[in-house]
Structures are given as structure tokens and as C-alpha cells.
Amino acid sequence: MSIMNKNLLFSSLIVGALVLSPSVFADDDDLFPFDVPGEFSFNVALTTDYIYRGETQSESSPAIQGGIDYGVDITDGVGWYAGIWGSNVDWDDGTTNATSEFDFYTGIAFAVASVDVDAGFLQYIYPNESESSPDLAASDGTNYGFHDWYFSLGYDTANFLSSDHAPYVSYGWAWSPRGYNSSGEWLYQTISADIALYKSLAFSALWGDLCKNCDNKGRTRLDSYQHWQFGLSATMLGFGWDLTYHDTDGYQSTSDEGSYAGERVVFTMSSSW
């Protein structure tokens, strides 16, 4: 997921959030009233294609996604958060029958001199994946589940630009000692910008570079690729609406790019509370 893209470094699917305040858990009529510090939020989305780092994770088919997040201030200006996010997946590549993905993440967020800082850990889990390729898993330990350590910096240029349309710019970094399908060390970096256009209407753009098998000095360009995306999002009728164009460059082979990456337009409807 990406919190980075997901998100998080996840962030593109949900427009705005309504959080449950601690008072929700401290009603006078509760049988066992208690206060819970911090805030919970929930999100759900329906998308025409689940795109992760430029690649389809749902065989170019629709996906239903959702998550639960919890955040709390641990000291002045520093917050801690944790959450779980899930989606259906379909690779149809003959190596796994996994049909769902669950991501567990936790991190801290704070600001330094107007720069927003976010750092954390993200675990990707694909239930039942080992049932699809027991021989492969038994021989070399190959599996799709993996984890990321991630870090991002964000800055609102409105701090020095006197414009209602000053972009919010960010840089994201994520590292995994072993990417999915046991594909060696991964290093993923992004540069993105978000611009408010009119009321809730906003434009966003992102460029990303994924280096696969980075710990192999003999790797070739086929182990890496770049992707980019740009789109419009808005809130209407209580839902978030997002229309985004995706494309990739240097993705393995022409046939693979047509199947898993390349040009595509994705529409997403979401809600959060």
C-alpha cells in the first residue's frame, strides 16, 4: 500500500477525514464509560484498478479497499499513529493464488521548521499465498509478503508564496531488504506536488523511481523502472472522487508493461469518517 502512495506515504485515495473524538467512548449512558486518548478514523474506497508504484495489483480490474487508523499526540508537536489497510488483489501470474492484501503500519509524525516529517514501518501480508506455490516456497523461501521502512518530508510553499494555489511538495523514501516475491533489496523514491484549485478541487502529480534488486551490483536496468501519475480530486455529495492517469518507463518488457503497467486511467470513489 501505498501509505506513501497509500501513501503514507499512503494518501491519494481519501479526500478529507472525519475522526471520532475521545468523547465518543465516554458517554454518560455507557455501561462501562472510559476515555480513549487520541482519535480513530475509518476509510473505504472503490477503485477501477488498484495501482501500486505504477503496477496493477488487481489485474486491471476493480478493487474494494478500506482501513482503520488511530493517532495520538505523544508529546507537544509529535504524534504517533498505527493502522491497518486492505484490498483485494489478483496477479494471475501463475506463482500465487493470493486474493487479498493487508497492510499494517505504524509511525511518528512531526514538524521541523515548517517541514512535515513522517517516518515509520509498513508490513505487507498476502493471506494464503503459500498455498499456491508450495514447491517454490519450499525450495527457496519465495513469498510475496514483505516490509518497508519509510520516510517522507513535506512542505507547504504557501509559507513563502502569496497564492491560494501554492503547491504542497513532498519527497518520499522507502526501503525494503527484500521486496515481494523475494526479489532482493528494494529502494523506492518519490517526488510529488498537490495544488488546491477551487474549493475541494485539487490537482496532484507524482514521479516515482523503484530500484529492485539494489543489493546486486550486477543488476541491469530491467531491475528498475520509473512511473508517474497526475490527476484531479474533489469532494462532492459526501464522497471523495479521484481521476488519475498513470504511466511507466523502463518496465521490464513491452509485453509485461502492457499487462501490469503502462498507460491507464483510474477512477476512485471514497469515503472516510
N, C-alpha and C positions, 0 to 999 in steps of 0.2 A: 503495500500500500503504500501511494503514496501519499503517511502523514505529510512528508516534504511535498510530495506530489499528492500525498494522501492528505502530501502534504503539505503532513508535518509541515512540516516539510510535506504534510498532508494537506491541503486547504481548498482545492479547487471546486469540490462538489457542493459545499454548503454555503449559502449566502445568508449571513447573519445567524444569530443563535439566541434562543430564549433559554435561560438557565433557571433551574429550580433553586430557590434560595433556601437557607437552612431552616427558615420558619415553616417550610412545608412539612418538616419532620418534627415539629414541636407544637402541634395543635393541642389546645386545651382539652379537647374531647378524646384525644388518643388514649387508649388503654394504658400504654407504657410510653408516655411522652419523653422524648430525648432530643437533644440538639446534635446535629451533624455539622461540623465545620466545613467550610468550602462550598462548592457548587457542583451539581450534576448537570449534564446536558446530553441530549439524545439526538440522533440524526438518522435519516433514511433517505435513500435515493434510488431512482430507476434510470438507467442509462442505456443507450442503444449499443454501446460497446465498452467493455472495461479495458481501458488503456493504461498501462503501467510502463513508464520510461520508454514510451514510443511503441511498445509492443501490445498487441491484443492479448488479453488473458481469458477471453470468453469466445474464442473462435469467431470474432466479428459479429457476435450475437448479443442480445440484451442481457443485462445483469441487474440483479436486485442487491442493494448494499445497505449497510446500516452499522451504527456504532453507538457506544456509550462512553462518555468521558467524565472524569472527575478532576477538579482542580482546587487547590487551596494555597493561600499565602503562608509560606513558612517563616518569612521574616519580611521586614519592610522592603518592598520593591522586588522581592524574589518569590516566584510561585512554583509549586510542584504539581505535576499532572500525571494521570495514568488513564489508559483506556483500552478498549477492545473494538475492533472493526472487522466486518466480514463481508464476503461477496461470493457468488457462485463463480466458478472458473471452468474452462474447457479448452485444453490444448490440442487434443486429438492428434498427438504426435507418436502414439504407439509405445510410450515409455511410462505413462501413468494414467490411472483412472480417477485421479482426484477430481472432485466436482465442487469443492468449496475451499475457501481460504479464510483463515482467521489470523488477524494481526494483533499482537499485544505490545503495548508501548508505554514507556514512562520517561519523564524528562523534567528539566527545570527551565524556566524562562525568566529573564530579567532584562533590564536596560542599562547600558553604559554610555553616558554622554549622548543620549538620544538615539543610540543604536540598539535595536532589539536583538537579543541573543537567545537562542533556543538550542539546547543540547540534550540528547537522550539516547535510548536504546529501543530497538524495534525487532520483534521476533515474528517471522512469518511461519505459519503452520498450515499444512495441507493434509487434512484427515484422510486416512485410507490410502495414501499414496503408495505405501509399501505393498499393498495387496495386488497392485497392478504389475509390478515387475520384480517378483521375489528373487529370480535368478540374478538379475542385475544388482539388486540391493545386497544379495548375499556375497557376490563376488568382489565388489569394490566399494560397497557402502554408499552408492549413489542414492541421493534422495533430493527432493525439491525444497524442503524446509531449510531456512537459513536465517541469519540475523544481520542487522545493520547497527552500527554506531553512527549517529548523525549529529550535524551541527549546522546552524544557519545564522546569518546576520541580515537584519533588515533595517532600512532607513527611509523615513518619510521626507521626501525632498521639499515638502511644504514648509519645513523648518527654515528654509532659506529662499524658496521661490514663492513669490506673492501671486499664486494662481490657485484657483479652485480645482485645477486639473493636474496639479503636480503629482508625478508618479511616486508610488511606494516601490522601492527597488530592493531586491534581496539576492543573497548568494547562499547556495546550499551545498553541503558536502556530506556524503555518506560512504562509509567503508564497511566491507564485509570480508572476513577471512576466507569465506567460501560461499560463492553465490549459489543460486538454486541449480539443481541437477549437478551438484559437486563440481562446478565449473571454475574453480580456482578463485583467487582473490579478486574482489570487485572494488572499483573506485568510481563513484558517481558524483558529478558536479553539475550545478545548475546556476543560471543567472535569469532572473525574472523581473517583470515590472507590472504593476497594476495601476490603472488610471481611472478615476471617477469621471464619468462623462456627464450624466444628468440624473439627478435623484439617485435611484438604486442602480441605474445602468452603468456598467463598468467594462473596461477593456483590459484584457490581460495577455501577456506574452511570456513565453519561457523557452530557453535554449538549454539543452542538456547534453552531457557527454558521459557515456558509460564505457569504462575500460574493464573488460573481462580478462581473467587470467593474468592480472597485472604482476603477479609474482613470478611469471615465467619470462625470462629475458629473451627467449627465442620466439616469443609470440609474434603474430603478424597482425596487420590491420583488420583482418577478419575477426579478431577477438574484440574489436572496439567499434562503436558507431556513435553517431550524434543524432539527436532528434530535436524538433522544435514544434511549438504549438502556439496558437493565438486564438482568441475568441471573445465573445460578449456574454455577460451575465447580468441578471436583473432579478428583482423580487416583484412578483405580481400575484394577486389573489392568494396571498399567504404562502406561496411556494417560491423556491429558487429555481430559475431557469438558466441554462447554460448551453451555448452552442460553440463548439471548439473545433478548429482544424488542426490535424496532426500530420507530421511527415517525418521521414528519417533519411539519413545519408550514411553509406558505408555499411549497411546492414547485411552481413554475411553474403548472400547471393540474391540475384534478381528474383528467383522463384520463392525463396524464403521471405523476401521483403513483401512480395505480393500476398503471401499467406498470413504473415504475422505482423508486418509493419507497413511502411509506406504511407501513401496519402489516404486519409479518411476524415470524415466529418462526424462528430459525435454530439448527440443531444442528450442532456441530462435534466431531469426534474427532481428536486429535492425538498426536504422539509426538515426543520430542526426545532426542538423545544427544550 
